[in-house]
Amino acid sequence: MKRIILFLTVILSLHSQAQQRPKLVVGIVIDQMKMEYLYRFSDDFSANGFKRLMNNGYTFHNMHYNYMPTYTAPGHASIYTGATPSTHGIVGNDWFNKATGKDLYCTDDAFVKTVGDGTDKEGAMSPKNLLSTTITDELRMATNFKGKVIGLSIKDRGAILPAGHFANWAFWYSSTGSFISSTFYGGNLPSWVTEFNQEKRYMNYINKGWNLLKPLASYNESLADDNPYEGKLDKANGPVFPYDLAKIYKEKGADVLRTTPFGNDILAEFAMKAIEKEELGKDDITDFLTVSFSSTDYVGHTFGPRSIELQDTYLRLDQNLEQFLNYLDKTVGKDNYLVFLTADHAGAENPNYLKDKKYNVKNVPTKDFVESLKKFSNETFGVDLILDYSNFNVFFNLDLIKQKGLELTKVKESFKSFLMSQEHIKRVYTEEEILASSGDDYFLSFIAKGYDPKQNGELVILDKTGYMEYQATGTTHGSPNSYDTHVPLLFYGWHVPKGELHTKKYITQIAPTLSQMLKIPFPNGTESEVLETLLGKK
């Protein structure tokens, strides 16, 4: 009997040693989340959402992006590849394609079609423009494609890029209120997705409308409900609660859900349904679910970082997290899943708000700025040499420059001098300066890590801190300044120690750290620097 017991003990020990991975990894990205929100809204959070992750997991208080532009698509790609845009190729949400002379959307793919109830354009998407593998790709290969990978988001890019090239499925929200996919993943939606869509759950939220979750006095961390720095959800009415979503739905359709907290609600419901129906985390082969909550970004852009609308969105997202974590406890088991939560970028203060507080900054309408570039070109060279301006990049019409017998170097220097005379511009870098970057110039290092010479312009502009090329209300992001780069990073669950760190770390360290924790290869473009405190080292 003793020998039998000893034998069984050895077998169980060997099995335990072999099970070196969690049953499920869940990557949560919150679109446009500043680390500061975890502090500012803390008093109104429950104990079981964000605070559960912070109090019982590991918090990186000083996590940053290390490149420019800080946008959604590059952010998601960088989190999951461990690389920057100069390597993984996603240099913006969309960008001017030099080869075709047309704009290219980050996940555009003309060779695939919509699967589900969406327009032709909404589903013609895939990860083909992503040039590096992701941590999810490496998990698929490490498990001989037995571990499942599924990506979910309201935004197409938030679902597709994290899920990588080898995902079983990626699903995103369409203008019809349904979750759709593309033929890149399969010919027909899984039956459970079709059933979910047929329930039209989005109408439950639209018919209910949007009112405050808590009494108005609880929102004392935000500005007044109606203030001049907010945009409008309803063009006919001011930005004040309550919002009649049924009325707005008649004008905008199901897309209205995006710019409310309920885009997060329906995504959380969909994520739990995916875990159930795809049986994620049910065996010893690790699965990976990526979930990107996009409504925080839509609300942030429209209403700004000091709005009651944004605070209410985060208070409701806190409830979503509590429900989701409880669901993981119940279905996968407390010790069997690994969660990380971060953001694809942060966001700036509204410059008009800062100006009214006597900070000498301002908003610069992009349209006016582009017109000034074209005017300068015509006055100086007798012709418009600007082919495109986007993502802080100036693209010249190289064929026209050659045709006119102009010297490109002199054209660049002439425009650079003009741009440096503009009030809102801090620096201007030429393609040559960017490619020759040694890393000594702090801002140039950000630009170099976000620059691909085959896809970026001949000049890249850096705005002064606090200035913004945007509309007068709400906010945006994209700069290398801390208000755009500083995001949360929380790890929780399987093999995660309790603790916190205030030393500066970079977003590109997440993917290789996961590789080390899961004992699988690094994504092929990663910089391979890891978060050692999660690996038993300080």
C-alpha positions as CSV (number, residue, x, y, z in Angstrom):
1,M,0.0,0.0,0.0
2,K,2.8,2.4,0.9
3,R,4.4,1.7,-2.5
4,I,1.1,2.4,-4.3
5,I,0.7,5.7,-2.4
6,L,4.3,6.7,-3.2
7,F,3.8,5.8,-6.9
8,L,0.6,7.9,-7.0
9,T,2.4,10.8,-5.3
10,V,5.2,10.8,-7.8
11,I,2.7,10.6,-10.7
12,L,0.7,13.6,-9.4
13,S,3.9,15.5,-8.8
14,L,5.1,14.9,-12.3
15,H,1.6,16.0,-13.6
16,S,1.8,19.1,-11.5
17,Q,5.3,19.9,-12.9
18,A,4.1,19.3,-16.4
19,Q,1.1,21.7,-15.9
20,Q,3.2,24.8,-16.1
21,R,0.6,27.0,-17.7
22,P,-2.8,28.4,-16.7
23,K,-5.9,27.0,-18.3
24,L,-6.9,30.4,-19.6
25,V,-5.1,33.7,-20.2
26,V,-7.3,36.8,-20.5
27,G,-5.8,39.9,-21.9
28,I,-8.0,43.0,-21.1
29,V,-7.3,46.3,-22.9
30,I,-9.2,49.4,-22.0
31,D,-9.2,51.9,-24.8
32,Q,-7.9,55.4,-23.8
33,M,-7.4,54.7,-20.1
34,K,-5.1,56.9,-18.0
35,M,-3.4,55.4,-15.0
36,E,-4.8,58.4,-13.1
37,Y,-8.3,57.1,-13.4
38,L,-7.5,54.3,-11.0
39,Y,-6.6,56.9,-8.4
40,R,-9.2,59.6,-9.2
41,F,-12.2,57.3,-9.2
42,S,-11.0,55.0,-6.5
43,D,-13.5,56.1,-3.8
44,D,-16.4,55.1,-6.1
45,F,-15.1,51.8,-7.2
46,S,-16.3,48.6,-5.5
47,A,-13.9,46.2,-3.7
48,N,-14.2,43.6,-6.4
49,G,-13.5,45.1,-9.8
50,F,-10.4,47.2,-10.4
51,K,-9.5,47.1,-6.7
52,R,-9.6,43.3,-6.6
53,L,-6.9,43.3,-9.3
54,M,-4.9,45.9,-7.5
55,N,-5.2,44.5,-4.0
56,N,-4.7,40.9,-4.8
57,G,-2.5,41.1,-7.9
58,Y,0.5,43.1,-9.1
59,T,0.2,46.8,-10.0
60,F,2.7,48.6,-12.3
61,H,2.1,52.2,-11.4
62,N,4.6,53.7,-13.9
63,M,3.9,51.8,-17.2
64,H,4.4,53.7,-20.4
65,Y,4.4,53.6,-24.2
66,N,7.8,54.2,-25.7
67,Y,6.9,55.4,-29.2
68,M,4.8,57.8,-31.2
69,P,2.0,57.9,-32.4
70,T,0.0,56.6,-29.4
71,Y,-3.1,55.4,-31.1
72,T,-5.4,52.4,-30.8
73,A,-4.1,50.1,-33.5
74,P,-0.4,50.6,-32.7
75,G,-1.2,50.2,-29.0
76,H,-2.9,46.8,-29.4
77,A,-0.2,45.6,-31.7
78,S,2.6,46.6,-29.4
79,I,1.0,45.0,-26.3
80,Y,0.7,41.7,-28.0
81,T,3.9,41.7,-30.1
82,G,6.3,43.2,-27.6
83,A,7.5,45.4,-30.5
84,T,7.0,49.0,-31.6
85,P,5.5,50.2,-34.9
86,S,8.9,50.4,-36.6
87,T,9.0,46.6,-36.3
88,H,5.4,45.4,-36.3
89,G,4.3,47.8,-39.1
90,I,1.1,49.1,-37.6
91,V,2.1,52.8,-37.7
92,G,-1.4,54.2,-37.1
93,N,-5.1,53.4,-37.2
94,D,-4.9,54.3,-40.8
95,W,-2.1,55.9,-42.8
96,F,-1.2,57.1,-46.3
97,N,0.2,54.2,-48.3
98,K,3.1,55.5,-50.5
99,A,2.9,52.6,-52.9
100,T,-0.8,53.0,-53.8
101,G,-1.2,56.7,-53.1
102,K,-4.2,55.9,-51.0
103,D,-5.1,55.7,-47.3
104,L,-4.7,52.3,-45.8
105,Y,-6.7,51.2,-42.7
106,C,-4.8,49.0,-40.3
107,T,-6.8,45.8,-40.8
108,D,-8.0,46.3,-44.3
109,D,-8.0,43.2,-46.4
110,A,-9.7,43.3,-49.8
111,F,-9.3,39.5,-50.2
112,V,-11.7,38.6,-47.3
113,K,-15.4,39.2,-46.9
114,T,-17.8,39.9,-44.1
115,V,-19.2,37.0,-42.1
116,G,-22.4,37.9,-40.3
117,D,-24.8,40.9,-40.4
118,G,-22.5,43.8,-41.4
119,T,-21.7,45.8,-44.4
120,D,-19.2,44.6,-47.0
121,K,-16.6,47.1,-45.7
122,E,-17.1,46.3,-42.0
123,G,-16.0,42.7,-42.4
124,A,-13.2,43.0,-45.0
125,M,-10.6,42.8,-42.3
126,S,-7.7,40.6,-41.2
127,P,-4.3,40.8,-39.5
128,K,-2.3,40.7,-42.7
129,N,-0.8,44.2,-42.2
130,L,0.7,43.1,-38.9
131,L,4.3,42.2,-39.6
132,S,5.2,40.5,-36.3
133,T,3.8,37.5,-34.5
134,T,1.9,38.0,-31.3
135,I,2.0,36.2,-27.9
136,T,-1.3,34.7,-29.0
137,D,0.3,33.4,-32.2
138,E,3.2,31.9,-30.2
139,L,0.7,30.1,-27.8
140,R,-1.1,28.6,-30.8
141,M,2.1,27.2,-32.2
142,A,3.4,26.1,-28.8
143,T,0.3,24.0,-28.2
144,N,0.4,22.6,-31.7
145,F,-2.7,24.7,-32.5
146,K,-4.7,22.9,-29.8
147,G,-5.0,25.9,-27.5
148,K,-7.8,28.3,-28.7
149,V,-7.3,32.0,-29.3
150,I,-10.3,34.3,-29.6
151,G,-10.3,38.1,-29.9
152,L,-13.3,40.3,-29.0
153,S,-13.9,44.0,-29.1
154,I,-16.4,46.7,-30.2
155,K,-13.7,47.9,-32.6
156,D,-12.4,45.7,-35.4
157,R,-8.8,46.5,-34.7
158,G,-9.2,45.9,-31.0
159,A,-10.3,42.3,-31.8
160,I,-8.1,41.4,-34.8
161,L,-4.6,42.6,-33.8
162,P,-4.4,41.1,-30.3
163,A,-5.7,37.7,-31.6
164,G,-2.9,37.6,-34.1
165,H,-2.5,35.7,-37.4
166,F,-3.5,32.2,-36.2
167,A,-6.6,33.0,-34.1
168,N,-9.6,30.6,-34.2
169,W,-11.8,33.7,-34.3
170,A,-12.0,37.4,-33.9
171,F,-15.4,39.1,-33.5
172,W,-16.3,42.8,-33.5
173,Y,-19.4,45.0,-33.4
174,S,-21.1,46.1,-36.6
175,S,-23.4,49.0,-37.4
176,T,-26.3,46.6,-37.2
177,G,-25.8,45.8,-33.5
178,S,-24.4,42.3,-34.3
179,F,-21.0,40.9,-33.7
180,I,-19.4,40.0,-37.0
181,S,-16.1,38.4,-38.3
182,S,-14.5,37.8,-41.7
183,T,-13.8,34.9,-44.0
184,F,-10.2,35.1,-42.8
185,Y,-11.4,33.1,-39.8
186,G,-14.2,31.0,-41.2
187,G,-17.1,30.8,-43.7
188,N,-19.9,31.1,-41.2
189,L,-20.4,32.4,-37.7
190,P,-20.5,29.8,-34.9
191,S,-24.1,29.0,-34.0
192,W,-23.7,30.6,-30.6
193,V,-22.7,33.9,-32.1
194,T,-25.7,33.9,-34.4
195,E,-28.0,33.1,-31.5
196,F,-26.4,35.9,-29.4
197,N,-27.0,38.4,-32.3
198,Q,-30.6,37.3,-32.8
199,E,-31.4,38.3,-29.2
200,K,-30.6,41.9,-30.1
201,R,-29.4,42.6,-26.6
202,Y,-28.2,46.1,-27.6
203,M,-31.9,47.2,-27.7
204,N,-32.2,46.5,-24.0
205,Y,-29.7,49.2,-23.3
206,I,-31.0,51.6,-25.9
207,N,-34.6,51.3,-24.6
208,K,-33.4,51.9,-21.0
209,G,-31.4,55.0,-21.8
210,W,-28.4,56.3,-20.1
211,N,-28.7,57.9,-16.7
212,L,-26.2,58.1,-13.8
213,L,-25.3,54.9,-12.0
214,K,-24.9,56.8,-8.7
215,P,-26.3,60.0,-7.2
216,L,-24.9,63.1,-8.8
217,A,-23.0,64.1,-5.7
218,S,-20.8,61.0,-6.2
219,Y,-19.3,62.6,-9.3
220,N,-17.4,65.3,-7.5
221,E,-14.2,64.2,-9.2
222,S,-15.5,65.6,-12.5
223,L,-16.6,68.9,-14.0
224,A,-20.2,70.1,-14.1
225,D,-22.6,67.9,-16.2
226,D,-22.9,70.7,-18.8
227,N,-19.5,72.4,-19.6
228,P,-18.0,73.9,-22.7
229,Y,-15.3,71.2,-23.1
230,E,-17.7,68.5,-23.9
231,G,-19.0,67.4,-27.3
232,K,-22.5,66.1,-27.9
233,L,-24.0,62.6,-28.2
234,D,-27.4,64.1,-29.2
235,K,-27.0,67.0,-31.6
236,A,-30.4,68.5,-30.6
237,N,-29.6,68.6,-26.9
238,G,-26.8,69.5,-24.6
239,P,-24.3,67.0,-23.1
240,V,-26.4,66.4,-19.9
241,F,-28.1,63.4,-18.3
242,P,-30.3,61.6,-18.9
243,Y,-29.7,60.6,-22.5
244,D,-32.6,59.4,-24.5
245,L,-30.8,56.6,-26.5
246,A,-34.0,55.4,-28.2
247,K,-34.3,58.8,-29.8
248,I,-30.7,58.9,-30.8
249,Y,-30.9,55.4,-32.1
250,K,-33.5,56.5,-34.7
251,E,-30.9,58.9,-36.0
252,K,-27.7,56.9,-35.7
253,G,-28.7,53.3,-35.4
254,A,-27.0,50.7,-33.3
255,D,-23.7,52.6,-33.5
256,V,-24.9,54.9,-30.7
257,L,-24.1,52.1,-28.2
258,R,-20.4,52.6,-28.8
259,T,-20.4,56.1,-27.2
260,T,-22.1,54.9,-24.0
261,P,-21.0,52.6,-21.2
262,F,-23.2,49.9,-22.6
263,G,-20.8,49.0,-25.4
264,N,-18.7,47.7,-22.6
265,D,-21.7,45.9,-21.0
266,I,-22.6,44.0,-24.2
267,L,-19.0,43.1,-24.8
268,A,-18.7,41.7,-21.3
269,E,-21.8,39.6,-21.9
270,F,-20.3,38.4,-25.2
271,A,-17.0,37.5,-23.6
272,M,-18.7,35.3,-21.0
273,K,-20.8,33.6,-23.7
274,A,-17.6,33.0,-25.6
275,I,-16.0,31.3,-22.6
276,E,-19.0,29.1,-22.1
277,K,-19.7,28.1,-25.7
278,E,-16.0,27.8,-26.9
279,E,-15.2,25.9,-23.6
280,L,-12.2,28.1,-22.9
281,G,-10.2,27.0,-20.0
282,K,-11.9,23.6,-19.7
283,D,-8.8,21.4,-20.3
284,D,-5.1,21.5,-19.5
285,I,-4.2,23.1,-22.9
286,T,-4.0,26.8,-22.4
287,D,-6.5,29.0,-24.2
288,F,-6.2,32.8,-24.7
289,L,-9.1,35.3,-24.8
290,T,-8.4,38.9,-25.7
291,V,-11.0,41.5,-24.7
292,S,-10.7,45.2,-25.7
293,F,-13.2,47.6,-24.1
294,S,-13.6,50.4,-26.6
295,S,-16.5,52.5,-25.3
296,T,-14.1,54.3,-22.9
297,D,-12.4,55.7,-25.9
298,Y,-15.5,56.8,-27.7
299,V,-16.8,58.5,-24.6
300,G,-13.4,60.1,-23.9
301,H,-13.1,61.5,-27.4
302,T,-16.6,62.9,-27.3
303,F,-16.9,64.2,-23.7
304,G,-13.3,64.5,-22.5
305,P,-11.4,63.3,-19.4
306,R,-13.1,65.6,-16.9
307,S,-16.7,64.7,-17.8
308,I,-19.3,63.0,-15.7
309,E,-20.0,60.9,-18.7
310,L,-16.5,59.4,-18.6
311,Q,-16.6,58.9,-14.8
312,D,-19.9,57.1,-15.1
313,T,-18.5,54.9,-17.8
314,Y,-15.6,53.8,-15.6
315,L,-17.9,53.2,-12.6
316,R,-20.0,50.9,-14.8
317,L,-16.9,49.2,-16.2
318,D,-15.8,48.5,-12.7
319,Q,-19.0,46.5,-12.3
320,N,-18.4,44.7,-15.6
321,L,-15.0,43.6,-14.3
322,E,-16.4,42.4,-11.0
323,Q,-19.0,40.3,-12.9
324,F,-16.4,39.0,-15.3
325,L,-13.9,38.0,-12.6
326,N,-16.6,36.2,-10.6
327,Y,-17.6,34.4,-13.8
328,L,-14.0,33.3,-14.3
329,D,-13.9,32.0,-10.7
330,K,-17.0,29.9,-11.3
331,T,-16.2,28.5,-14.7
332,V,-12.4,28.2,-14.9
333,G,-11.4,28.3,-11.3
334,K,-9.6,30.9,-9.2
335,D,-6.2,29.3,-9.5
336,N,-6.5,28.4,-13.2
337,Y,-6.6,31.7,-15.0
338,L,-4.2,34.5,-15.6
339,V,-5.5,38.1,-16.3
340,F,-3.6,41.2,-17.3
341,L,-5.3,44.6,-17.7
342,T,-3.7,47.5,-19.5
343,A,-4.6,50.3,-22.1
344,D,-3.7,51.0,-25.7
345,H,-2.9,54.6,-24.9
346,A,-4.0,57.3,-22.4
347,G,-5.3,60.8,-23.3
348,A,-4.7,64.5,-23.1
349,E,-6.5,67.2,-21.2
350,N,-8.7,69.4,-23.3
351,P,-6.4,72.3,-24.3
352,N,-9.3,74.9,-24.0
353,Y,-9.9,73.7,-20.5
354,L,-6.2,74.2,-19.7
355,K,-6.2,77.6,-21.4
356,D,-9.1,78.7,-19.3
357,K,-7.1,77.8,-16.3
358,K,-4.3,80.1,-17.5
359,Y,-2.0,77.5,-19.1
360,N,-0.7,79.0,-22.3
361,V,-1.8,76.2,-24.8
362,K,-4.4,76.0,-27.4
363,N,-6.3,73.8,-29.8
364,V,-5.1,73.7,-33.4
365,P,-7.7,72.6,-36.0
366,T,-6.0,70.1,-38.3
367,K,-7.8,71.4,-41.4
368,D,-6.5,75.0,-40.8
369,F,-3.0,73.6,-40.3
370,V,-3.0,71.6,-43.6
371,E,-4.3,74.7,-45.5
372,S,-1.3,76.7,-44.1
373,L,1.1,74.0,-45.4
374,K,-0.4,74.1,-48.9
375,K,-0.4,77.9,-48.9
376,F,3.3,78.0,-48.0
377,S,4.1,75.4,-50.7
378,N,2.3,77.4,-53.4
379,E,3.8,80.7,-52.3
380,T,7.3,79.2,-52.1
381,F,7.5,76.7,-54.9
382,G,4.5,77.8,-57.1
383,V,2.8,74.4,-56.7
384,D,1.2,72.3,-53.9
385,L,3.8,69.7,-53.0
386,I,1.8,68.2,-50.1
387,L,0.6,64.8,-51.0
388,D,-0.8,64.0,-47.5
389,Y,-0.7,65.1,-43.9
390,S,-1.7,62.5,-41.3
391,N,-0.5,61.0,-38.0
392,F,1.9,64.0,-37.6
393,N,3.6,62.9,-40.9
394,V,4.1,65.2,-44.0
395,F,4.2,63.3,-47.3
396,F,5.6,65.1,-50.3
397,N,4.6,64.5,-53.9
398,L,8.0,63.1,-54.9
399,D,7.1,62.7,-58.6
400,L,6.0,66.4,-58.8
401,I,9.2,67.5,-57.0
402,K,11.3,65.6,-59.5
403,Q,9.2,66.9,-62.4
404,K,9.7,70.5,-61.3
405,G,13.5,69.9,-61.0
406,L,13.4,70.7,-57.3
407,E,16.0,69.3,-54.8
408,L,14.2,67.2,-52.2
409,T,16.7,68.0,-49.5
410,K,16.1,71.8,-50.0
411,V,12.3,71.2,-50.1
412,K,12.5,69.4,-46.7
413,E,14.6,72.1,-45.1
414,S,12.3,74.9,-46.4
415,F,9.2,73.2,-45.0
416,K,11.1,72.4,-41.8
417,S,11.9,76.1,-41.3
418,F,8.3,77.1,-42.0
419,L,6.9,74.5,-39.6
420,M,9.3,75.5,-36.8
421,S,7.9,79.0,-37.0
422,Q,4.4,77.7,-36.1
423,E,3.4,78.4,-32.5
424,H,2.2,74.9,-31.7
425,I,5.2,73.0,-33.1
426,K,8.1,72.0,-30.9
427,R,10.3,70.1,-33.3
428,V,10.4,68.7,-36.9
429,Y,12.5,65.7,-37.9
430,T,13.4,64.6,-41.4
431,E,13.4,61.0,-42.5
432,E,17.2,61.0,-42.5
433,E,17.3,62.3,-39.0
434,I,14.8,59.7,-37.8
435,L,16.7,56.8,-39.4
436,A,20.0,58.0,-38.0
437,S,18.6,58.3,-34.4
438,S,21.1,57.3,-31.7
439,G,18.5,57.4,-29.0
440,D,20.1,60.4,-27.3
441,D,17.3,62.7,-28.3
442,Y,14.4,61.7,-26.0
443,F,11.6,62.7,-28.4
444,L,13.4,61.5,-31.5
445,S,13.7,58.1,-29.9
446,F,9.9,57.9,-29.6
447,I,9.4,58.9,-33.2
448,A,12.1,56.4,-34.5
449,K,10.4,53.5,-32.7
450,G,7.1,54.5,-34.4
451,Y,8.6,55.1,-37.9
452,D,8.7,52.7,-40.9
453,P,10.4,54.3,-43.9
454,K,8.2,52.3,-46.3
455,Q,5.0,53.7,-44.7
456,N,5.8,57.0,-43.0
457,G,6.3,60.5,-44.4
458,E,9.4,62.6,-45.2
459,L,8.8,64.8,-42.2
460,V,7.4,64.1,-38.7
461,I,6.1,66.9,-36.5
462,L,6.2,67.0,-32.7
463,D,3.7,69.4,-31.1
464,K,4.5,71.3,-28.0
465,T,3.3,69.7,-24.7
466,G,-0.4,70.5,-24.0
467,Y,-1.2,71.6,-27.6
468,M,-3.5,69.5,-29.6
469,E,-4.4,69.2,-33.3
470,Y,-8.0,68.4,-32.8
471,Q,-11.5,69.7,-32.4
472,A,-12.4,72.1,-29.6
473,T,-14.3,69.7,-27.4
474,G,-13.5,66.3,-25.9
475,T,-9.9,65.0,-26.2
476,T,-7.5,62.9,-28.3
477,H,-4.1,61.3,-28.0
478,G,-1.1,60.4,-30.1
479,S,1.9,62.3,-28.6
480,P,4.9,61.0,-26.7
481,N,4.0,63.0,-23.7
482,S,3.2,61.3,-20.4
483,Y,-0.5,62.2,-20.5
484,D,-0.7,59.9,-23.6
485,T,1.8,57.3,-22.7
486,H,1.1,56.6,-19.0
487,V,-1.3,53.6,-18.7
488,P,-2.2,51.0,-16.1
489,L,-0.8,47.5,-16.0
490,L,-2.4,45.0,-13.6
491,F,-1.6,41.3,-13.4
492,Y,-3.8,38.9,-11.5
493,G,-4.3,35.2,-10.9
494,W,-2.2,32.2,-11.8
495,H,1.3,32.5,-10.3
496,V,1.1,36.3,-9.9
497,P,2.6,37.6,-6.7
498,K,0.9,40.4,-4.7
499,G,2.8,43.6,-5.0
500,E,3.4,46.9,-6.8
501,L,6.2,48.7,-8.6
502,H,6.8,52.4,-9.2
503,T,9.9,52.0,-11.5
504,K,9.2,53.0,-15.1
505,K,8.5,50.1,-17.4
506,Y,7.4,49.8,-21.0
507,I,4.4,48.3,-22.7
508,T,6.6,46.2,-24.9
509,Q,7.6,44.2,-21.9
510,I,4.2,42.6,-21.5
511,A,4.3,40.0,-24.3
512,P,7.8,38.7,-23.6
513,T,6.9,38.4,-19.9
514,L,3.9,36.3,-20.8
515,S,6.2,34.2,-22.9
516,Q,8.4,33.5,-19.9
517,M,5.5,32.8,-17.6
518,L,3.9,30.4,-20.1
519,K,7.3,29.0,-21.1
520,I,6.7,29.5,-24.8
521,P,8.8,31.3,-27.5
522,F,8.9,35.1,-27.7
523,P,6.9,36.9,-30.5
524,N,9.4,37.2,-33.3
525,G,9.7,41.0,-33.3
526,T,9.9,41.6,-29.5
527,E,12.6,43.6,-27.8
528,S,12.6,40.7,-25.2
529,E,12.8,42.9,-22.1
530,V,10.7,41.4,-19.3
531,L,9.0,42.4,-16.1
532,E,11.2,40.5,-13.7
533,T,9.1,41.1,-10.6
534,L,6.5,38.8,-12.1
535,L,9.1,36.1,-12.6
536,G,10.3,36.0,-9.0
537,K,13.0,38.7,-9.3
538,K,13.2,42.2,-8.0
